[in-house]
Amino acid sequence: MPAFPHSTTSTATAIAIPPSLSLPVIEAAFPRQLHPYWPRLQEKTRAWLLEKRLMPADKVEEYADGLCYTDLMAGYYLGAPDEVLQAITDYSAWFFVWDDRHDRDIVHRRPAAWRRLRTRLHEALDSPRHHLHHEDPLVAGFADSVLRLYAFLPRTWNERFARHFHEVIEAYDREFRNRTEGVIPPVQEYLALRRLTFAHWIWTDLLEPSAGRELPDAVRKHPAYRRAALLSQEFAAWYNDLCSLPKEIAGDDVHNLGISLITHEGLTLEEAVAEVRRRVDGCITEFVVVEEKALRFADGLDDGTPDGKELSVAVRACLANMRNWFSSVYWFHHESGRYTVDSWDDRSTPPYVNNETAGEK
């Protein structure tokens, strides 16, 4: 079936989804939407990748649109002001490029390069303005995107975002060590680390500038709101593991829920796929239940005052976008060139990356 009634490509094409990855409930009950800014978003993010030298010009020309990074964000942060969505999407595109650099540093055994980048990213997160012209395009691009994100909400939100992303950088360092040492983490350890490497709380934080206001602690930490946010992110991380399992097995990766289940729980490949699929399905089922509780909580925030009404509207907007995340993630994995492993010349080397062993400073 077409992923979109209004396709993001010039010709609508049916997408063949393997039965092991097909989620009929998403296709039926989580209708996909797209931010109306999407066409401009795609154009500007492509230009930003070029301007910041985050991908070579030939890679941008050939692969950027097909990677669908803009589609993923335009299907998630509905209702965001255009400039907020643009900043989030550029940051998201940067995140994918960073993930690719991290992967290549592991593949080509560049621990010194990774340690240097890790330090620079921590520094740029705390003082982005001082890193806008850094010699490493990845650091400069990060500083640019973070500085733009910091402009939308108060200092307290910025500090929370920074705190969460410092944790993400350190989680990437733990993954670096696991992969270079061939350590496959046990399932529970992997799940805790995955919440950080997937940046669960970063994408959840970004719901707030999309909704136009910072949410107070009492809202963000409310059990129903927090559980709905976690389930939307767990679904995305585990579905990503399900879809990327062939790529990661081909690349001798050790960070995948399926691989942890096979290694530490004694499952066969087929059993591991079924177990990850079961967990993915469970996220959807539980989200629908928790979503109702969270919506009732949001309604109760409207106490008749202007601020109460505004807060209630903002929370409902965040919850609606948590729901949008399910469909956006689902279709992204079947449209993006990141997962078309069978079409690559080398199943362990994505064609959209700079794979030179000494090509990055």
C-alpha positions as CSV (number, residue, x, y, z in Angstrom):
1,M,0.0,0.0,0.0
2,P,1.2,3.6,-0.5
3,A,2.7,5.0,2.7
4,F,1.0,8.3,2.1
5,P,-2.1,9.5,0.5
6,H,0.0,12.5,-0.5
7,S,3.3,11.0,-1.3
8,T,6.6,12.7,-0.6
9,T,7.9,11.4,-3.8
10,S,6.9,12.4,-7.3
11,T,5.2,9.1,-8.0
12,A,3.3,7.1,-5.5
13,T,4.6,3.5,-5.2
14,A,3.4,0.6,-3.2
15,I,5.8,-0.5,-0.6
16,A,6.3,-4.3,-0.1
17,I,6.7,-4.9,3.6
18,P,7.9,-8.3,4.7
19,P,5.4,-10.2,6.9
20,S,7.9,-10.2,9.8
21,L,7.9,-6.4,9.8
22,S,4.3,-5.6,8.8
23,L,2.2,-4.0,11.5
24,P,-1.4,-3.8,10.2
25,V,-2.5,-2.0,13.4
26,I,-0.1,0.9,12.6
27,E,-1.4,1.1,9.0
28,A,-5.1,1.0,10.2
29,A,-5.2,2.9,13.5
30,F,-2.2,5.3,13.4
31,P,-2.9,7.3,10.2
32,R,0.2,9.0,8.9
33,Q,0.3,12.8,8.7
34,L,2.8,15.2,7.3
35,H,3.7,18.7,8.3
36,P,2.7,21.1,5.5
37,Y,6.2,22.6,5.6
38,W,7.7,19.3,4.4
39,P,8.7,20.3,0.8
40,R,10.5,23.4,2.0
41,L,12.0,21.4,4.9
42,Q,13.5,18.8,2.6
43,E,15.1,21.5,0.4
44,K,16.5,23.5,3.3
45,T,17.9,20.5,5.2
46,R,19.6,19.3,2.0
47,A,21.2,22.8,1.6
48,W,22.2,22.8,5.3
49,L,24.0,19.4,5.0
50,L,25.9,20.9,2.1
51,E,26.6,24.2,3.8
52,K,27.9,22.5,6.9
53,R,29.9,20.0,4.9
54,L,28.2,17.1,6.8
55,M,28.0,15.0,3.7
56,P,29.9,15.2,0.4
57,A,28.0,17.0,-2.3
58,D,27.7,13.8,-4.5
59,K,26.3,11.9,-1.5
60,V,23.8,14.6,-0.8
61,E,22.7,14.7,-4.4
62,E,22.3,11.0,-4.7
63,Y,21.1,9.9,-1.3
64,A,19.8,12.7,0.9
65,D,16.2,12.7,-0.2
66,G,16.1,8.9,-0.3
67,L,17.3,8.7,3.3
68,C,14.0,10.4,4.3
69,Y,15.4,12.1,7.4
70,T,13.1,15.1,6.7
71,D,10.0,12.8,6.3
72,L,10.7,11.2,9.7
73,M,10.6,14.6,11.5
74,A,7.8,16.1,9.4
75,G,5.7,13.1,10.3
76,Y,6.4,13.5,14.0
77,Y,6.4,17.1,15.2
78,L,3.0,18.1,13.7
79,G,2.0,21.6,14.7
80,A,5.5,22.9,15.2
81,P,6.3,26.4,13.9
82,D,8.2,26.1,10.7
83,E,11.5,27.4,12.2
84,V,11.2,25.0,15.1
85,L,10.6,22.0,12.7
86,Q,13.6,23.2,10.6
87,A,15.9,23.3,13.6
88,I,14.8,19.9,14.8
89,T,15.1,18.3,11.4
90,D,18.6,19.7,10.8
91,Y,19.6,18.4,14.2
92,S,18.1,15.0,13.4
93,A,20.0,14.9,10.1
94,W,23.1,15.8,12.0
95,F,22.4,12.9,14.5
96,F,22.2,10.4,11.6
97,V,25.5,11.7,10.2
98,W,27.1,11.5,13.7
99,D,25.8,7.9,14.1
100,D,27.5,7.0,10.8
101,R,30.8,8.6,11.9
102,H,30.6,6.7,15.1
103,D,30.0,3.5,13.2
104,R,32.9,4.1,10.8
105,D,35.2,5.0,13.7
106,I,34.4,1.6,15.1
107,V,34.7,-0.3,11.8
108,H,38.1,1.3,11.0
109,R,39.4,1.1,14.6
110,R,39.8,4.8,15.3
111,P,39.6,5.0,19.1
112,A,41.7,8.2,19.3
113,A,39.5,9.9,16.7
114,W,36.3,8.9,18.6
115,R,37.7,10.1,22.0
116,R,38.6,13.4,20.4
117,L,35.1,13.8,18.9
118,R,33.4,12.7,22.1
119,T,35.3,15.5,24.1
120,R,34.5,18.1,21.4
121,L,30.8,17.3,21.4
122,H,30.6,17.6,25.2
123,E,32.3,21.0,24.9
124,A,30.1,22.2,22.0
125,L,26.9,21.2,23.9
126,D,27.9,23.5,26.8
127,S,29.1,26.4,24.6
128,P,27.8,26.0,21.1
129,R,28.5,29.6,20.1
130,H,32.2,29.0,20.6
131,H,32.2,26.0,18.3
132,L,30.3,27.3,15.2
133,H,33.5,27.5,13.2
134,H,35.2,24.4,14.5
135,E,37.5,22.6,12.1
136,D,35.5,19.4,12.3
137,P,32.3,19.9,10.3
138,L,30.5,17.5,12.6
139,V,31.3,19.6,15.7
140,A,30.4,22.9,13.9
141,G,27.2,21.5,12.6
142,F,26.2,20.2,16.0
143,A,27.0,23.6,17.5
144,D,24.8,25.3,14.9
145,S,21.8,23.0,15.4
146,V,22.0,23.1,19.2
147,L,22.3,26.9,19.3
148,R,19.1,27.2,17.2
149,L,17.3,24.7,19.4
150,Y,18.3,26.7,22.5
151,A,16.6,29.8,21.1
152,F,13.0,28.6,21.5
153,L,12.5,27.9,25.2
154,P,13.9,29.1,28.6
155,R,17.3,28.3,30.0
156,T,15.8,25.5,32.2
157,W,14.7,23.6,29.1
158,N,18.2,24.2,27.5
159,E,19.9,22.8,30.6
160,R,17.7,19.7,30.6
161,F,18.3,19.1,26.9
162,A,22.1,19.4,27.5
163,R,22.0,17.1,30.5
164,H,20.1,14.5,28.4
165,F,22.5,14.8,25.5
166,H,25.6,14.5,27.6
167,E,24.2,11.2,28.7
168,V,23.7,10.2,25.0
169,I,27.3,11.0,24.2
170,E,28.5,8.8,27.1
171,A,26.2,6.0,26.0
172,Y,27.7,6.2,22.5
173,D,31.1,5.8,24.2
174,R,29.9,2.7,26.0
175,E,28.6,1.3,22.7
176,F,32.0,2.1,21.0
177,R,33.8,0.1,23.7
178,N,31.3,-2.8,23.5
179,R,31.6,-3.0,19.7
180,T,35.4,-2.7,19.5
181,E,35.8,-5.3,22.2
182,G,33.1,-7.6,20.9
183,V,31.0,-7.3,24.0
184,I,27.3,-8.2,23.5
185,P,25.4,-6.8,26.5
186,P,22.8,-8.9,28.3
187,V,19.2,-8.0,27.5
188,Q,18.4,-5.8,30.4
189,E,21.7,-3.9,30.2
190,Y,21.2,-3.5,26.5
191,L,17.6,-2.1,26.9
192,A,18.8,0.5,29.4
193,L,21.7,1.5,27.1
194,R,19.4,1.6,24.1
195,R,17.2,4.2,25.7
196,L,20.2,6.5,25.7
197,T,21.8,5.6,22.3
198,F,18.3,6.1,20.7
199,A,18.0,9.4,22.7
200,H,14.6,8.6,24.0
201,W,14.4,11.7,26.2
202,I,15.9,14.1,23.6
203,W,13.1,13.4,21.1
204,T,10.6,13.7,24.0
205,D,12.1,17.0,25.1
206,L,11.7,18.3,21.5
207,L,8.0,17.9,21.8
208,E,7.9,21.0,23.9
209,P,9.3,23.6,21.5
210,S,7.0,22.0,19.0
211,A,4.0,22.7,21.3
212,G,5.3,26.2,22.1
213,R,6.0,25.9,25.8
214,E,8.2,24.1,28.4
215,L,6.2,21.6,30.5
216,P,6.6,21.8,34.2
217,D,8.1,18.8,36.1
218,A,4.7,17.8,37.5
219,V,3.5,17.2,33.9
220,R,6.6,15.6,32.5
221,K,6.9,13.2,35.4
222,H,3.2,12.3,35.6
223,P,3.1,8.5,35.3
224,A,0.7,8.5,32.3
225,Y,2.5,11.2,30.4
226,R,6.0,9.7,31.1
227,R,4.8,6.2,30.3
228,A,3.2,7.3,27.0
229,A,6.5,9.0,26.0
230,L,8.6,6.0,26.9
231,L,6.4,3.6,25.0
232,S,6.5,5.7,21.8
233,Q,10.3,5.7,22.0
234,E,10.7,2.1,23.0
235,F,8.5,1.2,20.0
236,A,10.8,3.2,17.7
237,A,14.0,1.7,19.1
238,W,12.8,-1.9,19.1
239,Y,11.3,-1.6,15.6
240,N,14.6,-0.1,14.5
241,D,16.3,-3.2,15.9
242,L,13.9,-5.4,14.1
243,C,14.4,-3.7,10.8
244,S,18.2,-3.2,11.1
245,L,19.0,-6.7,12.3
246,P,20.2,-7.9,8.8
247,K,22.4,-4.8,8.4
248,E,23.9,-5.1,11.9
249,I,24.6,-8.9,11.5
250,A,26.3,-8.1,8.2
251,G,28.4,-5.4,9.8
252,D,29.4,-7.6,12.8
253,D,27.5,-5.2,15.2
254,V,26.8,-6.3,18.7
255,H,24.2,-3.7,19.6
256,N,20.8,-5.0,18.7
257,L,18.0,-6.5,20.9
258,G,17.8,-9.5,18.6
259,I,21.5,-10.2,18.9
260,S,21.4,-9.9,22.8
261,L,18.5,-12.3,22.8
262,I,20.3,-14.8,20.6
263,T,23.5,-14.6,22.7
264,H,22.2,-14.4,26.2
265,E,18.8,-16.0,26.1
266,G,19.7,-18.9,23.7
267,L,17.1,-17.9,21.1
268,T,17.4,-18.9,17.5
269,L,17.4,-16.1,14.9
270,E,13.7,-16.8,14.1
271,E,12.8,-16.9,17.8
272,A,14.6,-13.6,18.4
273,V,12.8,-11.9,15.6
274,A,9.5,-13.1,17.0
275,E,10.4,-11.9,20.5
276,V,11.4,-8.4,19.3
277,R,8.2,-8.3,17.3
278,R,6.2,-9.3,20.4
279,R,7.8,-6.4,22.4
280,V,7.0,-4.0,19.5
281,D,3.4,-5.1,19.4
282,G,3.2,-4.8,23.2
283,C,4.3,-1.1,23.0
284,I,1.5,-0.3,20.6
285,T,-1.2,-2.1,22.7
286,E,-0.1,-0.5,26.0
287,F,0.3,2.9,24.4
288,V,-3.4,3.0,23.4
289,V,-4.4,2.3,27.0
290,V,-1.9,4.8,28.6
291,E,-2.8,7.4,26.0
292,E,-6.4,7.6,27.3
293,K,-5.1,8.1,30.9
294,A,-2.7,10.8,29.7
295,L,-5.4,12.6,27.7
296,R,-7.7,12.6,30.8
297,F,-4.8,14.1,32.8
298,A,-4.3,16.8,30.1
299,D,-8.0,17.7,30.3
300,G,-7.7,18.1,34.0
301,L,-5.0,20.7,33.6
302,D,-7.5,23.1,32.2
303,D,-8.6,24.8,35.5
304,G,-10.4,27.7,33.8
305,T,-7.4,30.0,33.8
306,P,-5.6,31.1,30.6
307,D,-2.5,29.3,31.7
308,G,-4.3,26.1,32.6
309,K,-6.0,26.1,29.2
310,E,-2.7,26.7,27.4
311,L,-0.9,24.0,29.4
312,S,-3.7,21.5,28.6
313,V,-3.6,22.3,24.9
314,A,0.2,21.9,24.9
315,V,0.1,18.5,26.7
316,R,-2.5,17.3,24.3
317,A,-0.3,18.4,21.4
318,C,2.7,16.5,22.8
319,L,0.5,13.4,23.3
320,A,-0.8,13.6,19.7
321,N,2.8,13.7,18.4
322,M,3.8,10.7,20.5
323,R,1.1,8.9,18.6
324,N,2.4,10.3,15.3
325,W,5.8,8.9,16.1
326,F,4.5,5.4,15.7
327,S,3.4,5.8,12.1
328,S,6.3,8.1,11.1
329,V,8.9,5.6,12.4
330,Y,7.1,2.7,10.8
331,W,7.0,4.1,7.3
332,F,10.5,5.6,7.6
333,H,11.9,2.2,8.0
334,H,10.4,1.0,4.8
335,E,11.1,4.1,2.7
336,S,14.6,5.2,3.9
337,G,17.7,4.0,2.1
338,R,19.3,3.3,5.4
339,Y,17.6,-0.1,5.5
340,T,17.8,-1.3,1.9
341,V,20.7,-3.5,2.7
342,D,20.0,-6.0,-0.1
343,S,20.6,-3.3,-2.7
344,W,24.1,-2.3,-1.4
345,D,27.2,-3.5,-3.1
346,D,28.6,-4.3,0.4
347,R,26.0,-5.2,3.0
348,S,28.4,-3.9,5.8
349,T,29.1,-0.6,4.2
350,P,26.3,1.9,3.6
351,P,26.7,3.7,0.3
352,Y,25.7,7.1,1.7
353,V,28.7,7.3,4.1
354,N,32.2,8.6,3.7
355,N,34.1,5.3,4.2
356,E,37.6,6.5,3.8
357,T,39.7,5.1,6.6
358,A,41.4,8.4,7.3
359,G,38.9,10.7,5.7
360,E,37.6,12.4,8.8
361,K,39.5,14.6,11.3
